Amino acid sequence: MIAPAENTLRTVLARFAQARIEHDIRPTGATSRALEDVSYTLCVMTDCQDIGEALEAADSLLAAGSSRRPVAGQRDKALAA
């Protein structure tokens, strides 16, 4: 699986959260479709069959991405060396 870009993954997670909230507050056919669409997108992005697994995979991908990112100041030191 090709890992999605962090900003793209965060955008889809935000869309999922918004769709979930809207559907929970006032469920309609439109909110149901929006939630299904973004759930499908998240499953495809994370190569998962289930939205619960996809959310866990997204969290893991974001955690792995942040652990590879240099801490502020480290990048400057590496460039100075």
Contact map, one row per residue, 1 for C-alpha under 8 A:
111000000000000000000000000000000000000000000110000000000000000000000000000000000
111100000000000000000000000000000000000000000000000000000000000000000000000000000
111110000000000000000000000000000000000000001100000000000000100000000000000000000
011111011000000000000000000000000000000000001100000000000000000000000000000000000
001111111000000000000000000000000000000000000000000000000000000000000000000000000
000111111100000000000000000000000000000000000000000000000000010010000000000000000
000011111110000000000000000000000000000000000000000000000000000000000000000000000
000111111111000000000000000000000000000000000000000000000000000000000000000000000
000111111111100000000000000000000000000001001000000000000100000000000000000000000
000001111111110000000000000000000000000000000000000000000000000000000000000000000
000000111111111000000000000000000000000000000000000000000000000000000000000000000
000000011111111100000000000000000000010011000000000000000000000000000000000000000
000000001111111110000000000000000000000001000000000000000000000000000000000000000
000000000111111111000000000000000000000000000000000000000000000000000000000000000
000000000011111111100000000000000000010000000000000000000000000000000000000000000
000000000001111111110000000000000010011000000000000000000000000000000000000000000
000000000000111111111000000000000000000000000000000000000000000000000000000000000
000000000000011111111100000000000000000000000000000000000000000000000000000000000
000000000000001111111110000000100110010000000000000000000000000000000000000000000
000000000000000111111111000000000010000000000000000000000000000000000000000000000
000000000000000011111111100000000000000000000000000000000000000000000000000000000
000000000000000001111111111000100000000000000000000000000000000000000000000000000
000000000000000000111111111100110010000000000000000000000000000000000000000000000
000000000000000000011111111000000000000000000000000000000000000000000000000000000
000000000000000000001111111000000000000000000000000000000000000000000000000000000
000000000000000000000111111100100000000000000000000000000000000000000000000000000
000000000000000000000111111110110000000000000000000000000000000000000000000000000
000000000000000000000010011111110000000000000000000000000000000000000000000000000
000000000000000000000000001111111000000000000000000000000000000000000000000000000
000000000000000000000000000111111100000000000000000000000000000000000000000000000
000000000000000000100110011111111110000000000000000000000000000000000000000000000
000000000000000000000010001111111111000000000000000000000000000000000000000000000
000000000000000000000000000011111111100000000000000000000000000000000000000000000
000000000000000000100000000001111111110000000000000000000000000000000000000000000
000000000000000100110010000000111111111000000000000000000000000000000000000000000
000000000000000000000000000000011111111100000000000000000000000000000000000000000
000000000000000000000000000000001111111110000000000000000000000000000000000000000
000000000001001100100000000000000111111111000000000000000000000000000000000000000
000000000000000100000000000000000011111111100000001000000000000000000000000000000
000000000000000000000000000000000001111111110000001000000000000000000000000000000
000000000001000000000000000000000000111111111000000000000000000000000000000000000
000000001001100000000000000000000000011111111100001001100000000000000000000000000
000000000000000000000000000000000000001111111111111001000000000000000000000000000
000000000000000000000000000000000000000111111111000000000000000000000000000000000
001100001000000000000000000000000000000011111111000000000000000000000000000000000
101100000000000000000000000000000000000001111111000001001100000000000000000000000
100000000000000000000000000000000000000000111111100001000000000000000000000000000
000000000000000000000000000000000000000000111111111011001000000000000000000000000
000000000000000000000000000000000000000000100011111011000000000000000000000000000
000000000000000000000000000000000000000000100001111111000000000000000000000000000
000000000000000000000000000000000000001101100001111111100000000000000000000000000
000000000000000000000000000000000000000000000000011111110000000000000000000000000
000000000000000000000000000000000000000000000001111111111000000000000000000000000
000000000000000000000000000000000000000001100111111111111100000000000000000000000
000000000000000000000000000000000000000001000000001111111110000000000000000000000
000000000000000000000000000000000000000000000000000111111111000000000000000000000
000000000000000000000000000000000000000000000101000011111111100000000000000000000
000000001000000000000000000000000000000000000100000001111111110000000000000000000
000000000000000000000000000000000000000000000000000000111111111000000000000000000
000000000000000000000000000000000000000000000000000000011111111100000000000000000
001000000000000000000000000000000000000000000000000000001111111110000000000000000
000001000000000000000000000000000000000000000000000000000111111111000000000000000
000000000000000000000000000000000000000000000000000000000011111111100000000000000
000000000000000000000000000000000000000000000000000000000001111111110000000000000
000001000000000000000000000000000000000000000000000000000000111111111000000000000
000000000000000000000000000000000000000000000000000000000000011111111000000000000
000000000000000000000000000000000000000000000000000000000000001111111100000000000
000000000000000000000000000000000000000000000000000000000000000111111100000000000
000000000000000000000000000000000000000000000000000000000000000011111110000000000
000000000000000000000000000000000000000000000000000000000000000000111111111000000
000000000000000000000000000000000000000000000000000000000000000000001111111000000
000000000000000000000000000000000000000000000000000000000000000000000111111100000
000000000000000000000000000000000000000000000000000000000000000000000111111110000
000000000000000000000000000000000000000000000000000000000000000000000111111111000
000000000000000000000000000000000000000000000000000000000000000000000111111111100
000000000000000000000000000000000000000000000000000000000000000000000001111111110
000000000000000000000000000000000000000000000000000000000000000000000000111111111
000000000000000000000000000000000000000000000000000000000000000000000000011111111
000000000000000000000000000000000000000000000000000000000000000000000000001111111
000000000000000000000000000000000000000000000000000000000000000000000000000111111
000000000000000000000000000000000000000000000000000000000000000000000000000011111
